[in-house]
């Protein structure tokens, strides 16, 4: 898909032309000194799922994927999930994975048992929240309604990072634009073959 084709997509508004610049234009306090910048390999992890079992980074490799770090209250989680549930079918058709990571203490998540999503939701328990911190998302420094979204390529390299400070809901149009732009670019040459 070319930029001309992307421009023909109704929800495309040009924001994804410069995803890295857009993402890093205003770096919130919770991401200052982030451990993994755009262009670096994303750290591997294994975390418990919100429903049952566990889920690991290795299950995502081989296709691009979106990691969304939730923030805010349980009400905000519902808003963020609605945004992600809306784009999950499109991402699936495009061959892009989606995973949510909630960084919160166990008591808050336990009261949120009705939380359901059409994608894996992982739990990164506070106060340590090690995976979130490794990615550079420090919820203790985040504003109450702040989330972070990472687009990772099939090799595990972070291609784009976005923050949503407005109300912690995420922005499905911006995420889809970044994904479409990523998919429209030629894949890097793999010299391991």
C-alpha positions in Angstrom: 0.0 0.0 0.0 1.4 3.4 -1.0 1.0 6.8 0.7 -1.5 7.6 -2.1 -3.5 4.6 -1.2 -3.3 5.5 2.5 -4.6 9.0 1.7 -7.7 7.4 0.0 -8.6 5.7 3.3 -11.3 7.9 4.9 -9.9 7.9 8.4 -6.4 8.8 7.2 -5.6 12.3 8.2 -1.8 12.5 7.6 -0.9 12.1 11.2 0.9 8.8 10.4 3.2 10.5 7.9 5.7 11.0 10.7 4.8 8.5 13.4 8.1 8.7 15.3 8.0 12.5 15.4 4.4 12.6 16.4 5.0 10.1 19.2 8.0 11.8 20.6 6.9 15.4 20.2 5.9 15.8 23.8 7.3 13.1 26.0 5.3 12.8 29.3 7.1 12.5 32.6 6.2 8.9 32.9 8.2 8.1 29.7 11.2 10.4 30.3 14.3 8.2 30.3 12.3 5.4 28.6 14.3 2.2 28.5 13.4 1.3 24.9 13.3 4.0 22.2 12.0 3.6 18.7 14.3 1.5 16.6 15.4 -0.8 19.5 14.3 -4.4 20.2 11.4 -4.6 22.6 12.1 -6.4 25.9 10.7 -10.0 26.1 8.2 -10.8 28.9 5.8 -13.4 30.2 2.9 -12.1 32.3 -0.3 -13.5 33.7 -3.4 -13.1 31.6 -6.5 -11.3 33.1 -8.6 -14.4 32.4 -6.4 -17.4 32.9 -2.9 -18.7 32.2 0.0 -16.6 31.0 1.1 -14.9 27.8 4.6 -14.3 26.5 6.4 -12.0 24.1 7.5 -15.0 22.0 3.9 -15.7 21.1 3.8 -12.3 19.3 7.0 -12.6 17.1 6.6 -13.2 13.4 3.9 -10.6 12.8 3.7 -6.9 13.8 1.8 -6.2 17.0 0.5 -3.4 19.2 1.2 -3.2 22.9 -1.1 -0.9 24.9 -0.3 0.0 28.5 -3.5 0.9 30.3 -3.7 3.7 32.8 -6.2 5.5 35.0 -9.2 4.0 36.8 -11.4 1.1 36.0 -13.7 3.5 34.2 -10.8 4.6 32.0 -9.9 1.0 31.3 -13.3 0.5 29.9 -12.8 3.5 27.6 -9.4 2.2 26.4 -10.8 -1.3 25.9 -13.7 0.1 23.8 -11.1 1.9 21.6 -9.0 -1.3 21.2 -12.0 -3.6 20.7 -13.1 -1.3 17.9 -9.8 -1.8 16.0 -9.1 -5.4 17.0 -11.0 -6.9 14.0 -9.2 -4.6 11.5 -5.8 -5.4 13.1 -6.6 -9.1 12.8 -7.4 -8.8 9.1 -4.2 -6.9 8.6 -2.3 -9.7 10.4 -1.3 -7.4 13.4 -1.5 -8.7 17.0 -2.9 -6.7 19.9 -2.1 -7.0 23.6 -3.2 -4.9 26.5 -1.1 -4.6 29.7 -2.7 -3.3 32.9 -0.3 -1.9 35.4 -2.2 -1.8 38.7 -2.3 -3.4 42.1 -4.1 -6.7 42.5 -7.0 -5.3 44.5 -8.0 -2.9 41.8 -8.0 -5.6 39.1 -9.9 -8.0 41.4 -12.8 -5.5 41.6 -12.8 -5.3 37.8 -13.7 -8.9 37.1 -16.3 -8.0 34.5 -13.6 -6.6 32.3 -13.6 -8.3 29.0 -11.6 -7.7 25.8 -11.3 -9.4 22.4 -7.5 -9.6 22.8 -5.2 -10.8 25.5 -5.1 -8.5 28.6 -2.0 -9.0 30.7 -1.5 -8.0 34.3 1.7 -6.3 35.4 1.2 -6.0 39.2 2.1 -2.8 41.1 4.1 -1.8 43.1 6.9 -3.3 41.0 5.3 -3.5 37.5 8.6 -4.6 36.1 7.5 -5.0 32.5 5.9 -1.6 32.3 9.1 -0.1 33.9 11.4 -1.9 31.4 9.4 -0.4 28.6 9.7 3.0 30.2 6.1 3.3 31.2 6.2 4.3 34.9 2.6 4.6 36.0 3.5 6.2 39.3 4.8 9.2 37.4 2.0 9.2 34.9 -1.0 11.5 35.1 -4.0 9.5 36.2 -5.4 9.4 32.7 -2.3 8.5 30.6 -1.7 5.5 28.4 1.1 4.4 26.1 0.9 2.4 22.9 3.8 0.7 21.2 3.9 -0.7 17.6 6.4 -3.5 17.3 7.5 -5.1 14.0 7.6 -8.8 13.3 11.2 -9.0 14.4 10.5 -7.4 17.7 11.7 -3.9 17.0 9.7 -0.9 18.3 8.6 1.2 15.3 6.3 3.8 17.0 5.3 5.0 20.4 2.2 7.1 21.2 0.8 8.6 24.4 -2.7 9.6 25.2 -3.0 12.2 27.9 -6.4 13.5 27.1 -8.5 10.9 28.8 -6.6 7.7 28.7 -8.9 6.2 26.1 -6.3 5.6 23.3 -7.0 6.8 19.8 -8.0 4.1 17.3 -7.5 6.4 14.2 -3.9 7.3 15.2 -3.1 3.6 16.0 -4.6 2.4 12.7 -2.8 5.1 10.8 0.5 4.1 12.3 -0.1 0.4 11.6 -1.1 1.1 8.0 2.0 3.2 7.4 4.2 0.5 8.9 2.6 -2.1 6.7 3.0 0.1 3.6 6.8 0.3 4.0 9.0 -2.3 2.5 10.3 -4.9 5.0 13.9 -4.7 5.9 16.2 -7.2 4.3 16.7 -10.2 6.6 20.2 -11.5 6.2 19.7 -14.5 8.4 18.2 -16.6 5.5 
